[in-house]
Amino acid sequence: MTSPTPPTPTARPGLAATVALYTAARVALVALVTALLLVAGVPLVIAVLVALIVALPLSMVLFRGLRSRLDGALNTARERRSREREALRARLRGDVPAEEPLVASDEPADREADRGQQ
């Protein structure tokens, strides 16, 4: 008899994948409502316009989980960009944090030596 394997942590999809999934779900909902209205005998243009209006509140209710996942992905991307921006500003000011190693081209001594050789 084999023992069950422990669940492996799944990686969360990135921002692009989450946006694509949410967009596809919204477009599918509009297409579904449009198809239902067309079957009911509503003209195509009217059916698409009504479907766009009806799909907004429906998607807020039906896709609550997808929206929370999208919010999480947006917050993660925003935090990462903020950290990168602060690190860049610190490097531009010359305040290199201790956790970031200096790159050879960032050392001022190398720049002065290069200027002296020219």
N, C-alpha and C positions, 0 to 999 in steps of 0.2 A: 504494500500500500504506500502510495507516495503522499508526502505532505504538501499541502497547498503552498504555492509560492507567494511570498509577500507582494502586495501591490507595488508596482514601481511608480514613482512619481512621474506624471505626464507633464511634458513641457507645454506651457501655455502658448497658443499660437501668437504670432507677432501682430503688430498693428495692421499691416497690410492685409493679412489673412482675415483678421476679425472684421475689418471694414468691408472686405469683399463678401464675406459671409452675410453680414447684416444687410448690405446693399442687395445681394441676390435674394434674400428673404423678402425684403420690401418689394422688389420688382415682381417676384413670384406672387405676392399677395395682390398687387395691382392687376396682374394678369388673370388671377383667379376670379377676382371680383368683376373684371371686364368680361370674362368668359360667361360668368353667371348672368350678367346683364344682357349679353348678346343672345343667350339661350332664351331669355325672357322676352326677346323681341325689341330691345332698345337699340337705336342706331349706334354705329361704332364710335363716332366722335363723342356723342353724349355718354356712352358707356365708359369710355376712357376717362373723361372728365369727372364723372361721378365716382369712378373707381379710385381716382387720385385723391378725391376729397374723403371718401369713406375709408381708404386704406390708412390714412394718418392716425386716426384714433384707434383703429383696430390693431395697428402695429404696436402702438404704445402698450396695449393690453397683452397681445399675443406674444410679442418678442421682448418681454421684460428681461428675461435671462440674457438674451443676446445684447441688449442695451447695457446691462450691468457689466458684461464682459468687455464691451467696447469702451465703456467708461474706465474700466481698470487698465485696459491696454493704452488708452490715451494718457492716463495719469502716469503710467510707467514710462512712456515715451517722453512726456513732459519733464519728469524728474531726471531722466537720463540726459536730456538736452540741457537742462539747467546745470547739472553737474559738469558736463562738458564745457558749457559756456563759462562757468566759474573757473574751471581749470585753465581755459584759454586766457581769460582775463588775468589770472594770477601769473601765468607765464609771460604775458605781455608787460605786466608791471615789474617782472623780475622776481616775484615772490613765488618761487617754485616750492610746492609743498614737499614735505619729507618723504611721503609715500611714492612720489613720482621720481624715477631715476633721471638724471640729466643725460641728455643725448649729446654726443660729442659736438654737434653743430650748435648746440645751445650754450656752450661754455664761452664766456667772454674772453678768456685767455686765448682760445683758438682764433677768435675773430681778430684780436689785436695782432697775433702772430701772422695771420694771413695778410693783414694790412701792411705790416712791416716788410713782407716779402715782395710786395707789388712794386 
